Amino acid sequence: MAFTTTTTSSTFIATRRSGISNGSSLNMVLEKPLVKKKISKLETLKISSDNLRHPLKEELYTEEIGISKDAYQILKYHGSYQQSNREIRGKVKDYQFMLRLKQPAGELPPDLYRLLDDLSAKHGQGDLRATTRQCFQMHGILKGGLKTVISSIMNIGSSTVGACGDVNRNVMTTPAPFKTPEYEYAREYSKVFAHLFRPMTPAFTEIWLDGEKVATAEVWGKEVEKFNVDEVMKYDSGRGIILDHPVEPLYGDRYLPRKFKIGVTVPGDNSLDVYTNDIGVVVITNDAGELEGFNVMVGGGMGRTHNKETTFARAADHMGFVPKEDIMECLKAILAAQRDHGNRDVRANARMKYLVHTLGIDNFRTLVESYFGKKIQPWREMKEWKYNDWMGWWEQGDGKLFYGLHVDNGRVKDEGTFRLKTALRVIADRYNLPMILSPTQSIIFKDIEPKDKEGIEAVLAEHGIKPLEEVDPLNRLAMACPALPLCGLAQTEAERIIPSYLERVRALLNKMNLADEEILIRMTGCPNGCARPYMAELAFVGDGPKSYQVWLGGSPVLTRTAWPFKAKMDVDDLEATLEPILAMFVAQRQEYEAFGDFCHRVGAETIERYMESYNSVLA
């Protein structure tokens, strides 16, 4: 049976801390009086942590191989998750730690890759993982090695700070390193926003560097010094954005209600799933290529909970246009609106998307304007969105090339004759090329001299890496989260099983004369949405052992959410589920209509009726 979700949720708006005058139109929105409630345990923990120090600081030096739940919650802000291998049975868990980097715009200098390669071999499980938010993760670190790994990363000019936790996460942008004004602005401002919303607590240097100053400041911070980001961060307009807190002027001692995500791109380039972010920012230039400002969207997010209809995936709404000189203050206002009015009582409803949904975009805009102190201008029309993963060879625009290397599910490893991790190290050592991690878990080498093209191709071939033309388009478009065995939230497989799912879908497409069809498929082991499944044309979302929900109807250019079609699909029922849908697609599609657009147009009820009368034509 098909099933549907509702996008209703209760109002969870509290009174503004400051900045609203009597008679404001916003008073009607915020007419619910402030109700004093018992502070949740997690919120209490944030307050008592002394800006992310305790009890982590003490527990790192115990003889235990793991840390307590409270220390683990604080560790997230430092960029790490405590994990254990769920397939190893025993009374004592084999605690290990996953570490996630902060890499605004996905940029990775060659010296940083060399360091990660060495650290993963010495202190991790020997591989690296490119994530869906353009940063590397390292798995398998033991507690005793955490300090060495984190301090090494900090001292080379990188960071793990804020890669997890209730703060602004890694700021994404289109990964294409074109040397054009639009793309330069997108990269530059992604670093500006990353620096603007970094946590200011000294807990990170105190714990990992024993209070010593880092050997090299964060690379992206130095690159945007001309913007005077610290001065802008602390600027107090008196409208309630800046808090009376000695350490965290934007976050305070409770930080945000939940994680917060920002994406930056240029008109037409939706390679980063910009609608899935709390804030999406689009560069707007004039005909001369000069920056005028930004279109700003708000309220995207993927996480949801099975059987809880007050949680849902949501694509961002267009809020309006902001001139370049106001963009940092406007984004501060948006963050402050979520900080003060986001739901801190029910964590499942704490993301900003629920605040935007509850108020509606017009009232949310008014709320932001009350902090901002200015009217947000109407959204500016732009060219239509397109999706491109930027794989393969491209001219950069300055006489050099860039090359997009597809990586299945982001796993950078050596396995048999496939030695991707070694190949990347050879390229880093031989050509000293910077990398960019893509939003689709792949890797781009930039600044390549044309004379080095053949040599790079030869290195990849020598290490068993297929050329792009031999990669199945289904694999190239697909994404999956890590899921089992290390993720504590996983209900079933994702990364390890998606290759077989893609093979089965490919076989089915070939049998139904759809061999040339490209369908964007994503899979997760739980409903949290880490691989952004709810934007895909076809998605499998784990809901139990060997069982998945089936989602249909996302846009091939990633501008709308899919809808849930089947509540439970056993792993053995893939072909029986998809065959009638694909048969209907063959029979009723419009010219050039993509699979996701077709499912969106006809809807669940029409597909169900077709399936009821369908007789399989396949042997």
C-alpha positions as CSV (number, residue, x, y, z in Angstrom):
1,M,0.0,0.0,0.0
2,A,1.1,3.5,-0.7
3,F,1.2,6.0,2.2
4,T,1.4,9.7,2.6
5,T,2.7,12.1,5.1
6,T,1.3,15.4,6.3
7,T,3.2,18.7,6.7
8,T,1.5,19.8,9.8
9,S,3.2,20.7,13.0
10,S,2.4,22.4,16.2
11,T,3.4,26.0,16.9
12,F,6.5,26.3,18.9
13,I,7.2,30.0,18.8
14,A,8.4,31.8,21.9
15,T,8.4,35.5,22.5
16,R,11.4,37.4,21.1
17,R,14.2,38.2,23.5
18,S,14.4,41.7,22.3
19,G,13.9,43.9,19.2
20,I,10.1,43.8,18.7
21,S,8.2,47.0,19.3
22,N,4.6,47.3,20.3
23,G,2.3,47.3,17.3
24,S,4.7,45.3,15.2
25,S,2.9,43.1,12.7
26,L,5.0,40.3,14.1
27,N,3.2,40.4,17.4
28,M,0.3,38.6,15.7
29,V,2.6,35.9,14.7
30,L,4.2,35.6,18.1
31,E,1.0,36.1,20.1
32,K,1.6,32.8,22.0
33,P,3.0,33.9,25.4
34,L,6.3,32.7,26.7
35,V,5.7,29.5,28.6
36,K,8.4,28.5,31.1
37,K,9.1,24.9,30.6
38,K,11.7,22.6,32.2
39,I,14.8,22.8,30.2
40,S,15.7,19.6,28.4
41,K,18.6,17.5,29.5
42,L,20.6,18.3,26.3
43,E,20.0,22.1,26.7
44,T,21.1,21.9,30.3
45,L,24.2,20.0,29.3
46,K,25.2,22.8,26.8
47,I,24.9,25.4,29.6
48,S,26.9,23.4,32.1
49,S,29.6,22.5,29.6
50,D,31.2,25.9,30.0
51,N,31.2,26.5,26.3
52,L,31.9,23.0,25.2
53,R,34.6,22.0,27.7
54,H,33.0,19.6,30.2
55,P,32.8,16.7,30.8
56,L,34.8,15.9,27.7
57,K,38.0,17.5,28.9
58,E,38.1,15.3,31.9
59,E,37.0,12.0,30.2
60,L,39.7,12.1,27.5
61,Y,42.3,11.2,30.0
62,T,40.6,8.3,31.7
63,E,41.6,4.7,31.0
64,E,38.2,3.9,29.6
65,I,38.2,3.2,25.8
66,G,35.0,5.2,25.4
67,I,33.4,8.3,26.9
68,S,30.0,8.9,28.6
69,K,26.9,10.0,26.7
70,D,27.3,13.6,28.0
71,A,30.9,13.8,27.0
72,Y,29.9,12.4,23.6
73,Q,27.3,15.1,23.0
74,I,30.0,17.7,23.6
75,L,32.6,15.9,21.5
76,K,30.3,16.4,18.5
77,Y,31.0,20.1,18.5
78,H,34.7,19.2,18.2
79,G,34.0,17.3,15.0
80,S,33.8,13.7,16.2
81,Y,31.3,10.9,16.8
82,Q,31.8,7.9,19.1
83,Q,30.9,4.7,17.3
84,S,31.2,0.9,17.7
85,N,31.0,-1.9,15.2
86,R,27.5,-3.2,15.6
87,E,28.4,-6.5,13.9
88,I,30.8,-7.5,16.7
89,R,29.0,-9.2,19.5
90,G,30.2,-9.0,23.0
91,K,29.6,-7.4,26.4
92,V,32.2,-4.7,25.9
93,K,31.8,-2.4,22.9
94,D,34.8,-1.7,20.7
95,Y,34.5,2.1,21.0
96,Q,36.2,4.0,18.2
97,F,35.7,7.5,16.9
98,M,34.8,9.1,13.5
99,L,36.4,12.5,12.8
100,R,34.9,14.9,10.4
101,L,36.8,17.9,8.9
102,K,35.6,21.4,8.3
103,Q,36.3,22.2,4.7
104,P,34.4,25.3,3.5
105,A,33.8,25.1,-0.3
106,G,35.1,21.5,-0.1
107,E,38.7,22.7,-0.7
108,L,41.6,20.4,0.3
109,P,45.2,21.5,-0.1
110,P,47.6,18.8,-1.1
111,D,49.5,19.0,2.1
112,L,46.3,18.4,4.0
113,Y,45.5,15.3,1.9
114,R,49.0,13.9,2.6
115,L,48.4,14.4,6.3
116,L,45.0,12.7,6.2
117,D,46.4,9.8,4.3
118,D,49.2,9.3,6.9
119,L,46.8,9.8,9.9
120,S,44.2,7.4,8.5
121,A,46.9,4.7,8.0
122,K,48.5,5.2,11.5
123,H,45.5,6.1,13.6
124,G,42.3,5.2,11.6
125,Q,41.0,2.1,9.8
126,G,43.1,2.9,6.7
127,D,40.5,4.6,4.5
128,L,38.9,8.0,4.1
129,R,35.3,8.9,3.3
130,A,34.2,11.9,1.2
131,T,30.8,13.0,2.6
132,T,27.8,14.6,1.0
133,R,28.7,18.0,2.5
134,Q,32.1,18.3,0.8
135,C,34.4,17.2,3.6
136,F,36.4,14.1,4.5
137,Q,35.6,11.8,7.4
138,M,38.1,9.4,9.0
139,H,36.9,6.3,10.8
140,G,38.4,3.9,13.3
141,I,40.3,6.3,15.5
142,L,40.9,5.1,19.1
143,K,40.4,7.5,22.0
144,G,44.1,7.7,22.7
145,G,44.8,8.9,19.2
146,L,42.1,11.6,19.0
147,K,44.3,14.4,20.4
148,T,47.2,13.6,18.0
149,V,44.9,13.5,15.0
150,I,42.9,16.6,15.8
151,S,46.0,18.7,16.8
152,S,47.8,17.6,13.7
153,I,44.8,18.8,11.5
154,M,44.6,22.1,13.4
155,N,48.3,22.8,13.2
156,I,48.3,22.5,9.4
157,G,45.6,25.2,9.0
158,S,42.5,23.0,8.9
159,S,39.9,22.2,11.5
160,T,37.2,19.8,12.7
161,V,35.5,22.5,14.8
162,G,31.8,22.7,14.2
163,A,31.8,19.8,11.7
164,C,29.1,18.4,14.0
165,G,26.9,19.7,16.8
166,D,24.2,22.4,17.1
167,V,26.2,25.0,15.2
168,N,26.7,26.0,11.6
169,R,28.1,23.0,9.7
170,N,30.5,22.9,6.8
171,V,29.5,25.5,4.2
172,M,28.9,24.0,0.8
173,T,29.3,25.5,-2.7
174,T,29.3,24.4,-6.3
175,P,32.5,22.4,-6.6
176,A,33.3,23.6,-10.1
177,P,36.5,25.7,-9.9
178,F,35.8,27.9,-12.9
179,K,37.7,31.1,-13.0
180,T,34.7,33.4,-13.6
181,P,33.4,36.2,-11.3
182,E,30.3,34.3,-10.3
183,Y,32.1,31.1,-9.3
184,E,34.9,33.1,-7.5
185,Y,32.3,35.0,-5.5
186,A,30.5,31.7,-4.5
187,R,33.8,30.2,-3.2
188,E,34.8,33.4,-1.5
189,Y,31.5,33.9,0.3
190,S,31.2,30.3,1.4
191,K,34.4,30.9,3.4
192,V,33.1,34.2,4.7
193,F,30.0,32.5,6.1
194,A,32.0,29.7,7.5
195,H,34.3,32.1,9.3
196,L,31.3,34.3,10.4
197,F,29.5,31.5,12.1
198,R,32.4,29.6,13.7
199,P,32.1,28.9,17.4
200,M,34.3,31.3,19.4
201,T,34.9,29.2,22.5
202,P,38.6,28.6,23.3
203,A,37.6,25.0,24.4
204,F,39.0,23.6,21.2
205,T,42.6,24.9,21.6
206,E,42.5,24.2,25.4
207,I,41.6,20.6,24.9
208,W,43.4,19.6,21.7
209,L,46.4,22.0,21.8
210,D,46.8,22.4,25.6
211,G,45.9,26.1,25.2
212,E,48.7,26.8,22.7
213,K,48.1,28.9,19.6
214,V,47.8,26.8,16.4
215,A,50.9,26.7,14.3
216,T,48.9,27.9,11.2
217,A,45.5,29.7,11.3
218,E,42.6,28.3,9.4
219,V,43.4,28.7,5.7
220,W,39.9,30.0,4.8
221,G,40.0,32.6,7.6
222,K,43.2,34.1,6.2
223,E,41.7,34.1,2.7
224,V,38.8,36.4,3.7
225,E,40.6,38.8,6.0
226,K,39.6,41.7,3.8
227,F,36.0,41.3,4.9
228,N,36.7,42.0,8.5
229,V,34.6,39.1,9.5
230,D,35.2,39.3,13.2
231,E,34.2,42.9,13.4
232,V,31.0,42.2,11.4
233,M,30.3,39.2,13.6
234,K,30.4,41.2,16.8
235,Y,28.6,44.3,15.4
236,D,25.6,44.9,17.5
237,S,22.7,46.8,15.9
238,G,20.7,46.6,19.1
239,R,18.0,44.5,17.5
240,G,18.6,41.3,19.4
241,I,21.1,39.5,17.1
242,I,24.1,39.9,19.5
243,L,23.8,38.3,22.9
244,D,25.2,39.5,26.2
245,H,27.6,36.7,26.4
246,P,31.4,37.1,26.9
247,V,32.4,34.2,24.7
248,E,29.8,33.4,22.1
249,P,28.1,36.6,20.8
250,L,26.0,34.8,18.3
251,Y,25.5,31.4,19.9
252,G,25.4,32.1,23.6
253,D,25.8,29.2,26.0
254,R,23.0,27.1,24.5
255,Y,24.2,27.3,20.9
256,L,21.5,26.5,18.4
257,P,18.4,24.3,18.8
258,R,19.8,21.9,16.2
259,K,22.4,21.7,13.4
260,F,22.4,24.5,10.8
261,K,23.5,24.3,7.2
262,I,24.4,26.8,4.5
263,G,25.0,26.4,0.8
264,V,26.3,28.9,-1.8
265,T,26.0,28.7,-5.6
266,V,25.6,30.6,-8.8
267,P,22.4,30.9,-10.9
268,G,21.7,27.7,-12.8
269,D,24.1,25.4,-11.0
270,N,22.4,23.2,-8.5
271,S,25.2,20.7,-8.1
272,L,25.1,21.1,-4.3
273,D,21.4,20.4,-3.6
274,V,21.0,24.1,-2.5
275,Y,17.3,23.6,-1.5
276,T,18.2,21.2,1.3
277,N,20.0,23.8,3.4
278,D,18.7,26.0,6.2
279,I,20.0,28.9,4.2
280,G,20.7,28.8,0.5
281,V,22.6,31.7,-1.1
282,V,22.8,32.4,-4.8
283,V,25.3,34.9,-6.2
284,I,23.7,37.7,-8.3
285,T,26.0,39.7,-10.6
286,N,25.4,42.4,-13.2
287,D,26.2,42.1,-16.9
288,A,29.7,43.2,-16.2
289,G,30.2,40.4,-13.7
290,E,30.2,42.7,-10.7
291,L,28.6,41.4,-7.5
292,E,25.3,43.0,-6.7
293,G,24.0,40.8,-4.0
294,F,22.4,37.4,-3.3
295,N,19.1,35.6,-3.6
296,V,18.4,34.0,-0.3
297,M,16.3,30.9,0.4
298,V,15.5,29.4,3.8
299,G,14.0,26.4,5.5
300,G,15.4,23.3,3.7
301,G,16.3,20.1,5.5
302,M,16.1,16.4,5.1
303,G,15.8,14.7,8.5
304,R,12.6,13.0,9.5
305,T,11.5,10.2,11.8
306,H,9.5,7.1,10.7
307,N,5.8,7.1,11.8
308,K,6.1,10.7,13.2
309,E,4.1,12.9,10.8
310,T,5.2,16.1,12.5
311,T,8.7,15.4,11.0
312,F,9.2,15.8,7.3
313,A,11.7,16.6,4.6
314,R,11.4,20.0,3.1
315,A,12.8,22.1,0.3
316,A,13.7,25.7,1.0
317,D,11.5,28.7,0.2
318,H,12.7,31.7,-1.7
319,M,12.9,34.6,0.9
320,G,14.3,37.4,-1.3
321,F,17.2,39.4,-2.5
322,V,19.9,41.0,-0.2
323,P,22.5,43.5,-1.4
324,K,26.1,42.5,-1.0
325,E,26.8,45.0,1.7
326,D,24.0,43.6,3.9
327,I,24.5,39.8,3.4
328,M,26.4,39.0,6.5
329,E,24.0,41.0,8.8
330,C,21.0,39.4,7.1
331,L,22.4,35.9,7.6
332,K,23.1,36.8,11.3
333,A,19.5,37.8,11.5
334,I,18.3,34.5,10.1
335,L,20.5,32.6,12.5
336,A,19.3,34.7,15.4
337,A,15.7,34.0,14.5
338,Q,16.3,30.3,14.6
339,R,18.4,30.6,17.8
340,D,15.6,32.4,19.6
341,H,12.5,30.8,18.1
342,G,13.5,27.3,17.1
343,N,12.0,24.5,19.0
344,R,14.3,23.6,22.0
345,D,11.7,21.3,23.6
346,V,11.3,18.6,20.9
347,R,14.6,17.9,19.3
348,A,12.9,16.1,16.3
349,N,11.3,19.5,15.5
350,A,14.3,21.7,16.2
351,R,15.6,22.4,12.7
352,M,14.8,25.8,11.2
353,K,12.6,24.2,8.5
354,Y,9.9,23.6,11.1
355,L,10.0,27.3,12.1
356,V,9.7,28.4,8.5
357,H,6.9,25.9,7.9
358,T,5.0,26.9,11.0
359,L,5.2,30.7,10.3
360,G,5.0,30.5,6.6
361,I,7.6,32.2,4.4
362,D,6.0,35.7,4.6
363,N,5.9,35.7,8.4
364,F,9.3,34.2,8.7
365,R,10.6,37.0,6.5
366,T,9.0,39.5,8.8
367,L,10.6,37.9,11.8
368,V,14.0,38.1,10.1
369,E,13.4,41.7,9.1
370,S,12.7,42.6,12.8
371,Y,16.3,41.5,13.6
372,F,17.8,42.8,10.4
373,G,16.3,46.2,10.6
374,K,15.7,46.4,6.8
375,K,13.1,45.1,4.3
376,I,14.3,42.1,2.3
377,Q,13.9,42.9,-1.4
378,P,12.0,40.6,-3.8
379,W,13.7,37.5,-5.2
380,R,15.4,38.2,-8.5
381,E,14.6,36.1,-11.5
382,M,17.4,33.8,-12.6
383,K,18.2,31.2,-15.2
384,E,16.7,27.8,-14.8
385,W,18.5,25.3,-12.5
386,K,20.5,22.5,-14.0
387,Y,22.3,19.6,-12.4
388,N,25.9,18.7,-13.2
389,D,28.3,16.7,-11.0
390,W,31.3,18.2,-12.9
391,M,33.0,14.9,-13.4
392,G,35.5,14.3,-16.2
393,W,37.8,16.9,-17.9
394,W,36.9,20.6,-18.0
395,E,38.7,23.8,-19.0
396,Q,39.1,25.9,-15.8
397,G,39.1,29.3,-17.6
398,D,42.7,30.3,-16.9
399,G,44.5,28.0,-19.3
400,K,44.4,25.1,-16.8
401,L,42.1,22.1,-16.4
402,F,40.2,20.4,-13.7
403,Y,39.2,16.8,-13.5
404,G,36.3,15.3,-11.7
405,L,37.0,11.7,-10.4
406,H,33.9,9.7,-9.6
407,V,34.1,7.9,-6.3
408,D,31.4,5.3,-5.4
409,N,29.8,6.4,-2.2
410,G,32.8,8.5,-1.3
411,R,34.9,5.6,-0.1
412,V,38.6,6.4,-0.6
413,K,40.3,3.0,-0.1
414,D,42.6,0.4,-1.4
415,E,41.0,-2.9,-2.1
416,G,42.5,-5.6,-4.3
417,T,43.5,-4.1,-7.7
418,F,41.4,-1.0,-6.9
419,R,43.8,1.3,-5.1
420,L,42.2,4.7,-5.1
421,K,43.7,5.9,-1.9
422,T,47.2,5.2,-3.1
423,A,46.4,6.8,-6.5
424,L,45.4,10.1,-4.8
425,R,48.6,10.1,-2.8
426,V,50.7,9.6,-5.9
427,I,48.9,12.5,-7.6
428,A,49.3,14.7,-4.5
429,D,53.0,13.9,-4.3
430,R,53.8,14.1,-8.0
431,Y,51.6,17.0,-9.1
432,N,50.9,18.8,-5.8
433,L,47.3,19.5,-6.9
434,P,44.6,20.9,-4.6
435,M,41.4,18.9,-4.4
436,I,37.8,19.8,-4.1
437,L,35.4,17.4,-2.5
438,S,32.1,17.4,-4.4
439,P,28.5,17.3,-2.9
440,T,28.1,13.9,-4.5
441,Q,31.0,12.3,-2.5
442,S,33.5,12.5,-5.4
443,I,36.8,14.4,-5.9
444,I,37.9,17.2,-8.2
445,F,41.5,18.0,-9.0
446,K,42.0,21.6,-10.0
447,D,44.8,23.8,-11.4
448,I,46.0,21.0,-13.7
449,E,48.6,21.9,-16.4
450,P,47.4,20.6,-19.7
451,K,50.7,18.8,-20.2
452,D,49.9,16.7,-17.1
453,K,46.6,15.3,-18.3
454,E,48.0,12.1,-19.8
455,G,50.1,11.5,-16.7
456,I,47.2,11.8,-14.3
457,E,45.1,9.5,-16.5
458,A,48.0,7.0,-16.5
459,V,48.3,7.1,-12.6
460,L,44.5,6.4,-12.3
461,A,44.7,3.5,-14.8
462,E,47.7,2.0,-13.1
463,H,45.8,1.9,-9.8
464,G,42.7,0.2,-11.2
465,I,40.4,3.2,-11.5
466,K,37.9,3.2,-14.3
467,P,37.8,6.1,-16.7
468,L,34.5,8.1,-16.5
469,E,33.1,6.7,-19.7
470,E,33.1,3.2,-18.2
471,V,31.1,4.3,-15.1
472,D,27.4,3.4,-15.3
473,P,25.3,6.6,-15.2
474,L,23.2,5.1,-12.4
475,N,26.4,4.7,-10.2
476,R,27.5,8.2,-11.2
477,L,24.3,9.8,-10.0
478,A,23.7,7.6,-7.0
479,M,24.6,8.3,-3.3
480,A,24.3,6.3,-0.1
481,C,25.1,7.0,3.5
482,P,27.6,4.8,5.4
483,A,24.9,3.1,7.6
484,L,25.9,-0.3,9.0
485,P,28.1,-1.4,10.6
486,L,29.3,1.8,12.4
487,C,26.3,4.2,12.3
488,G,24.3,3.9,15.6
489,L,21.1,5.2,13.9
490,A,21.2,2.8,10.9
491,Q,18.2,0.4,10.7
492,T,19.5,-1.4,7.7
493,E,22.2,-1.4,5.0
494,A,23.0,1.5,2.6
495,E,26.5,1.9,1.3
496,R,27.3,-1.8,1.2
497,I,24.1,-2.8,-0.5
498,I,23.5,0.0,-3.0
499,P,25.9,-1.5,-5.6
500,S,23.7,-4.6,-5.9
501,Y,20.6,-2.4,-6.0
502,L,22.0,-0.4,-8.9
503,E,22.9,-3.6,-10.8
504,R,19.4,-4.9,-10.4
505,V,17.9,-1.5,-11.5
506,R,20.2,-1.5,-14.5
507,A,19.2,-5.0,-15.5
508,L,15.5,-4.0,-15.2
509,L,16.0,-0.9,-17.3
510,N,17.8,-2.9,-20.0
511,K,15.0,-5.4,-20.2
512,M,12.4,-2.6,-20.5
513,N,14.1,-0.8,-23.3
514,L,15.2,2.0,-21.0
515,A,19.0,1.3,-21.2
516,D,19.7,5.0,-21.9
517,E,17.6,6.3,-19.1
518,E,19.4,8.1,-16.3
519,I,17.6,8.0,-12.9
520,L,18.9,9.8,-9.8
521,I,18.8,7.1,-7.1
522,R,19.8,7.6,-3.4
523,M,19.7,5.3,-0.4
524,T,19.9,5.7,3.4
525,G,19.9,3.2,6.2
526,C,17.5,5.3,8.3
527,P,15.1,8.3,7.8
528,N,17.6,10.9,8.9
529,G,18.4,11.7,5.2
530,C,22.2,12.0,5.3
531,A,22.5,11.2,1.6
532,R,19.6,13.6,0.8
533,P,17.3,10.8,-0.4
534,Y,14.1,12.9,-0.3
535,M,15.3,15.0,-3.3
536,A,16.0,12.0,-5.5
537,E,13.9,10.7,-8.4
538,L,13.9,7.3,-6.7
539,A,15.0,6.7,-3.2
540,F,15.2,3.8,-0.7
541,V,15.0,4.7,2.9
542,G,15.7,2.0,5.5
543,D,12.9,1.3,7.9
544,G,14.0,-2.1,9.4
545,P,16.2,-5.1,8.7
546,K,16.1,-5.8,5.0
547,S,13.3,-3.4,4.4
548,Y,13.0,0.0,2.7
549,Q,10.5,2.8,2.1
550,V,10.3,3.7,-1.6
551,W,10.2,7.4,-2.4
552,L,9.3,8.8,-5.9
553,G,9.0,12.1,-7.7
554,G,12.0,14.2,-6.8
555,S,13.3,16.6,-9.4
556,P,16.2,15.6,-11.7
557,V,17.5,19.1,-11.0
558,L,16.9,18.8,-7.2
559,T,14.4,21.6,-6.6
560,R,11.6,19.6,-4.9
561,T,11.1,16.8,-2.4
562,A,10.0,13.4,-3.4
563,W,6.9,11.7,-1.9
564,P,6.7,8.4,0.0
565,F,5.2,5.7,-2.3
566,K,5.6,2.4,-0.5
567,A,5.8,2.0,3.3
568,K,7.8,-1.2,3.2
569,M,9.6,-3.0,0.5
570,D,11.4,-6.2,1.2
571,V,14.9,-6.4,-0.4
572,D,13.7,-9.3,-2.6
573,D,10.8,-7.2,-4.0
574,L,12.7,-4.6,-5.8
575,E,12.0,-5.8,-9.3
576,A,8.3,-6.5,-8.6
577,T,7.9,-3.0,-7.1
578,L,9.7,-1.1,-9.9
579,E,8.6,-3.0,-13.0
580,P,5.0,-1.7,-13.3
581,I,6.1,1.9,-12.5
582,L,8.7,1.7,-15.2
583,A,6.2,0.1,-17.6
584,M,3.8,3.0,-17.0
585,F,6.7,5.5,-17.5
586,V,7.5,3.9,-20.9
587,A,3.8,4.0,-22.0
588,Q,2.8,7.4,-20.7
589,R,5.8,9.7,-20.5
590,Q,5.9,12.9,-22.3
591,E,8.7,13.8,-24.7
592,Y,12.0,14.2,-22.9
593,E,10.3,13.8,-19.6
594,A,12.5,12.5,-16.8
595,F,11.5,9.7,-14.5
596,G,11.2,11.9,-11.4
597,D,9.1,14.5,-13.3
598,F,6.8,11.8,-14.7
599,C,6.1,10.4,-11.2
600,H,5.5,13.9,-9.8
601,R,3.1,14.7,-12.7
602,V,1.0,11.6,-12.5
603,G,1.0,11.1,-8.7
604,A,0.7,8.2,-6.3
605,E,-3.0,7.3,-6.9
606,T,-2.5,7.0,-10.7
607,I,0.5,4.8,-10.3
608,E,-1.3,2.6,-7.8
609,R,-4.2,2.1,-10.2
610,Y,-1.9,1.2,-13.0
611,M,-0.1,-1.3,-10.8
612,E,-3.3,-3.0,-9.8
613,S,-4.1,-3.9,-13.4
614,Y,-0.5,-4.5,-14.5
615,N,0.6,-7.9,-15.8
616,S,4.3,-8.5,-16.0
617,V,5.7,-8.8,-19.5
618,L,9.1,-9.9,-18.2
619,A,10.2,-13.5,-17.8
